[in-house]
Amino acid sequence: MPAVRFGRMLDWLYPPRCRHCRERIARDESYFCHLCLQQIRLVSHPLCTTCGRPFLGTSGADHLCGACLGRAPRFHQARAWACYPSEEGEGQPLREVVQRFKYGRKISLGKPLGRLMARGCEEFLSAHPADMVIPVPLHPKRLRWRGFNQAVILGREVGRSWKVPMEPLILLRSRETPPQTQLAEEERRKNMRGAFSVNPAKSVAGKTVWLVDDVYTSGATVNECSRALLKAGAKEVYVLTLARAV
């Protein structure tokens, strides 16, 4: 059966729908309907050349943000597909989908979200080819409670899209930490300190790594992960997240 005809039959049997509002969409759309996609603020220039934080406005050159000037991150650069709103307002379709994926256990959302990361950050990823994709790990206790690691699902799709192997067993959560959501920025850094280590049975020596997580908030988690990877001999660490808190 020709591929086009098969695709039409699939559309008739299982019409593709927006991951947020469930409105019917064309198969070649970006997993969100046009109306929901308009409400999502994609990360665009100008932005911080290191952590990828987007600046207000649509003109001007990329430069270091105040946070990175004051305290240089351990990773080399970070980028995200879209902005993650901290409060009600613009960008809620993405926020609600991420919440359903992460806390509502809607694991099927991970595949399209991972593909959006891989596609939306194409310029960044092509500029920094990697040897492996490493997801931010959960502590075994948290993993048992949740049942899955969202970073593994996202990282798997990024790896597949770019034909880069994913290594979920290299980076370990060596210490259980309280949730970061209610902590101030400095408390987040202290909370994460020493929380990650590299599996002694694995090697990252001389390797360039794409470190994947769902949301970049303060950067404390990915910074501590990067510290562990670089200490173990990784050449460079580039952070890729679905969303960036603004």
VENQUIJO-V437257 format. One record per backbone hydrogen bond with DSSP energy under -1.0 kcal/mol. CO is the residue of the C=O (numbers start at 0). NH is the residue of the N-H. E is the energy in kcal/mol with one decimal. If there is no record, write none. Layout:
CO:NH:E, CO:NH:E
This chain:
1:5:-2.4, 2:6:-2.5, 3:7:-2.0, 4:8:-2.0, 5:9:-2.2, 6:10:-2.2, 7:11:-1.8, 8:12:-2.4, 9:13:-3.8, 15:24:-2.6, 17:21:-1.3, 22:17:-3.2, 25:28:-1.8, 28:30:-1.2, 30:18:-2.5, 32:36:-2.6, 33:37:-1.8, 36:39:-1.2, 38:90:-1.2, 40:82:-3.1, 45:54:-2.5, 46:62:-1.1, 47:51:-1.1, 49:77:-2.6, 52:47:-2.3, 64:68:-1.9, 65:69:-2.2, 66:70:-2.1, 76:238:-2.8, 78:240:-2.1, 80:42:-1.7, 81:243:-2.0, 83:245:-1.4, 88:91:-1.2, 90:94:-1.8, 91:95:-3.0, 92:96:-1.9, 93:97:-2.7, 94:98:-2.2, 95:99:-2.1, 96:100:-2.4, 97:101:-3.0, 98:102:-2.6, 98:103:-1.3, 99:105:-1.9, 104:106:-1.6, 105:108:-2.0, 106:109:-1.9, 108:112:-1.9, 109:113:-2.6, 110:114:-2.0, 111:115:-2.0, 112:116:-1.9, 113:117:-2.3, 114:118:-2.5, 115:119:-3.1, 116:120:-1.8, 118:121:-1.2, 120:124:-2.6, 121:125:-2.7, 122:126:-1.2, 131:209:-2.4, 132:166:-3.1, 133:211:-2.2, 138:142:-2.7, 139:143:-2.3, 140:144:-1.6, 141:145:-2.7, 142:146:-3.0, 148:152:-1.5, 149:153:-2.3, 150:154:-2.7, 151:155:-2.3, 152:156:-1.4, 153:157:-2.1, 154:158:-2.7, 155:159:-2.4, 156:160:-2.5, 157:161:-1.8, 158:163:-2.3, 164:132:-2.6, 169:198:-3.5, 171:173:-1.1, 171:196:-2.1, 179:182:-2.1, 183:187:-2.3, 184:188:-1.8, 185:189:-2.0, 186:190:-2.5, 187:191:-1.7, 188:192:-1.1, 191:194:-2.5, 194:173:-1.3, 194:174:-1.3, 196:171:-3.5, 198:201:-2.1, 203:206:-2.4, 206:234:-2.1, 206:235:-1.2, 207:130:-2.8, 207:131:-1.2, 208:237:-3.0, 209:133:-2.9, 210:239:-3.0, 211:135:-2.4, 213:242:-2.1, 215:244:-3.2, 218:222:-2.1, 219:223:-1.9, 220:224:-2.2, 221:225:-2.3, 222:226:-2.1, 223:227:-1.9, 224:228:-2.2, 225:229:-2.9, 226:230:-2.2, 227:231:-1.4, 228:233:-2.4, 229:232:-1.4, 232:205:-2.9, 235:208:-2.8, 236:75:-2.8, 237:210:-3.0, 238:78:-2.2, 239:212:-1.7, 240:80:-1.2, 241:81:-1.8, 242:215:-2.4, 243:83:-2.7
